[in-house]
Amino acid sequence: MTRIAKFLALAATLVPLPALAQDKAAPLGFVAGTDLAYSSDTDDTEVVTAGIDIDAVRRPNTQYVGIRLEKAWFDPIHSGWRSQERAYLRAASPLGAWQGQAEIGTDGATVIGALSVNDHSPFRKELFVERSIVETRQGLDRGLYQTFVGAAIDLPVDARNSFNLLVGAQAFTGRNERLHLRGSYIHVLAPRLGLSVQLRARYFSSSVPGEFDYYSPRRHVEVLPVLQVRRFLDSWELLGVGGIGAQRDASADWRQLRYAQLRVRKSIDRDGWGVTGSFTYTNSPADSGVGDTGYSYRQFTLGISRRF
């Protein structure tokens, strides 16, 4: 933890709460939270992540600065558990007509995290960059990282119909690079019920397929129709998504694609407590998946936060 401690000390001197100082009218508060995530797949890979967040907050989700301490445990293809400590500087602030958000840190070896900016226009635009370790056996043993840079835009048609487009480039340690294209069409069936149907599509191509042990075909494409229900009850948000589609890559023909997600989230309100929990299932291979016809992935998350 020596490098991480040095990083936090440097970050504290470089960022003396600049976002919070811009708005002295908003009351300053503190929010502390903890979260736990567990994932597993049919390649016998398990990942557990536990984190603690401490933020000084002017406005929840849009104006804060703080730190995150995190520990992750990995067991790729039952090769044995290994762990990694991480520390991040967290910050969010309005930037004129845009909103900025960052969680930038280190795992003791290199810079990791995420940075994004977005506007609030009807044609919402977002620019982002993410960097993380590849959670496979070779990724952890050899220190393989991926960096994803992208841009997205919302294209509303009317009150019930909209499109979303994303283009991105992903570079891996080594020579492999990917081009990503994603798109979705959303039609609101019943606004009062929060019911919508969506058609999601994803495509990527790899310049050096199979370079290491992460899932990396020459090409991969998905088409996924889903049904989504999203309801708000007081300070609670309830989300359910499910769909069946098709996927294929350069080495296999079309096969079934399945996706399901359940999420519950309670925003911090008068009682000062916030809660979030989710379950996700998919048989679309992530970087750690091999992409065969029997692959599936499951993830559980739980988080609790408290305002002081």
N, C-alpha and C positions, 0 to 999 in steps of 0.2 A: 504493500500500500504506500510505499515511500513516494513513488512518482505521482500517484493519485493525490496524496496530501500536498505535494508541491504544486500540482495543478490547481487545486482548490484555493491555496493561499495566493497564487498569482491571479486567479480569476477574481478573488475578493478585492484585490487592489485595483484591477482594471475596470471593474464594473461596480461602482458605488451606488447601486440602485438608480441608474439614470432614467429608466422608464417611469419610476414612481415619482421622481422629483418633478416631472412635467405637469402633474395634476395634483396640486396641494389641496384642492377642494374635496377630493374623494378621500374617505377615511382609510387610514392604513390599518390593515389587519394581517394576521398570520394564519396560514393554512398548513397543516401537517397531514400527511397521508402515508399509507403503506399499501402495497399490492403484491399479489402472488399470481404467477402464471405457470401452467403446466401443459406441455404438449407431447404427443406421442404419434408415431405412425407405424405402418405395417413393415417398415424396414428395421423395426426394433430400435428406433432412435427416440430418446426421451430428453426433454429439456425442461428445467425448472428455473424460474427467475423470480427473485424477491427484491423489492425495492422500497426505499423510504424517500419521500419528498418533503422538503421544508421550504415554503414560499412566503415572501412578503408581498401582500396583494393590495392593489388599489381597486381593480375591477376583476372579478373572477373570469378566467379564460382569456382575457384581453390585455390585462396590465398587471404584471407581476415579475418578480425576479427571485430566484432561489437556487437550491442545489438538489441533486438526486444522487443517492448512494445505492448501488445495485450489486447483487451477487447472482451469478448464473452457474448452474451445474449442467453438464452435458454428458450424455452416454450415447454416442453415435454407434449404431448397429451393434449394441451390447459389447462395445470394445473396452468398457471400463469408464467409470465416472471421472470427470475432471472439472475444475471450477475456474471461474474468472471473476475478478472484482472490477467494478467500473464506477466512475464518478463523473457527474455532469453538472454544468452550469445551465440553469433553465431561465428563460426570460421571454416576455411577450410585451409588445407595446404598439399603439397606433403609430403609423408612419405616414402622416398626411391622410390621403384617401385610402391608404393601404393598412393592412394589419401584418405585423411581423411576429414570428414565433421561432424560438430556437431551443434546442436541447443538445448542447455540444459538450463533449467530454473526452475521456480517455479510458482505455482498458489497461494502461500501464505500458503499452507498446506503441500505440498510434492514436491519432484523433478519430473518434467515432461520433455518431449522433445524427441530428437532423436539423435542417434550417428551411423555413418556408415563409413566403409573403403572399398575400392575397388581397384583392380589392373587394368592395361590397356592392358593386354594380349588378344589375340584372344579368349581364354577361360576365359572371364572376370569373376572374382569372387568377391562377395560382402558379407560382414558380417554387421549386423545391429541390433540395439535395439531401441524400441520405447515405450514410456510410456505416457498415457493420461487418462483423466477421462472418465467414461462411461456416454454418454450424454442421459440418460433416467431419469425419475422422481426419481426413487430410487437411481440411480447412482449419481445424483446431491445432493439429500437430505442426503444420507448416506455416501457420499464420497467414491464411488466405483471406482477403477482404474484398468486398464489393462496394462500389460507389455508384449511386443511381441519381442522375440529374434529369429533371423533367419539367413539363409545363402542361397545365390543364385549363380548359375553358368550359363554362356552362353556356348552352345555347337554347334559351327558352323560346318556345313557339307561341304558346298561349298559357292560360291559367292551369291547364291540365296536361300539357305536353312539353317535353324538353329533351335536349340531347346534352351529352357530356363527352368531350374528346380529350385524350391525353397522349402525348408523345414523349418518349424518354430514351436516354442512352445509359447503359450500364457497363461499367468497366470492372473486370475482376483482376486480382493479382495474377500475373502471367500475361498471356496475349489475348485472352478471350474478351470480346466486346459484344454487346447486344443492342439491337434496336427494338424498342417497345412501342406498340400502338394499341390503344384501348379506347373503347367507345361504349356508350350506353344510351338507350332510348327509354324514357320514363313516361308512362301514361297513368294519370291519377284516375282510378275508377270511382272512388267514393271519398271525397275530401273529409267529410265529417268522421268517417271511420278510419282515416289514415291508410286507406287501401290503394295500392298501386301495382301495376304490372310493369316489368322491365325486361329489356333485351340487352344483355351484356355480351361484349365480344372482346377477345384479347388475342394478340399476335406478338411473337418475338422471334428473332433470328439470332443465331450465335455465329461469330466469325471463326472460332476454333472449337467446334463441338467435341465434348469428351476430353477436355484438357486435363481436368482433375476428376474427383469423384462426386461432384455435385451434378444435379440433373441439368444437362446442357445439350439438347438435340440441335441439329442444324436449324430446324423450324418447329414452332409449336403454335397451334391455333385452337381457340375455344369459342363456342357460341352457347350462351346460357340464358334461357328465359326463366324469370323468377317471379314469384308473387311475394309482395312485402306488405306487412301491416305494422304501422307505427302509431302508437297512441300516447297521449300525455294525460296523466291523472294527477292533478295538483303538481307537486314537484317531481313526480316519477315519469320516466320515459320507458315505454315497453316496445320492443322491436322483435319482429319475427320475420325471417326470410327463408324461402325454400325454392329450389328449382332443379330441373333435370334438363341437361343439354347434351352436347357432343364435343369431343376433343380429339385431336390427332397430332402426331408429330412426324418428323421425317422418317422415322424408323418403324412406325406402326400406323395401321389404318384407323378409321373413325371408331371411337368407342364412347360409351356413356360417360357423361360428366354429371356429378351430383354435388349439391351445395346446400347447406342448412346453417342458419345462425339464429340464436336466441340471445337477447341482451336486455338487461334491466339496469336502469341508471336513475339515481336520485340526486338531484343537484342540491348543493348546500343552500338551505333556506334559513328560516327563523330558528330552527333547533340547532343549527350549526354543524349538522352531520351530512356527509355525502357518501353514497354507496354506488358501486358499479360491479356488475358481474356479467359474464358472457360464456357462451359455448359455441364453438364453430366446428363444423365438419365439412370436409371436401375430399374428393379423390383426384383433384388437380394437383400434380406434383409441384412442390416447392423446390428450391435449390437443393435441399437435402434428400429429395425423393428420387427414386430410380425411374419412375414413369411407366412401370409395367401396368398391365390390366388389373392387377390386384391391389394397387396402391391406395391408401387412404390416410387421412391426417385428421387429428382431433386436438382441439385446444380449449382449455378452461382458464378463465381469469376471474379474480376477485380483488376488489380494492375498497378501502375505507378511508375517508378523509374527515378532518375536523377543523373548524374555524375557531380561532382564539382571539 
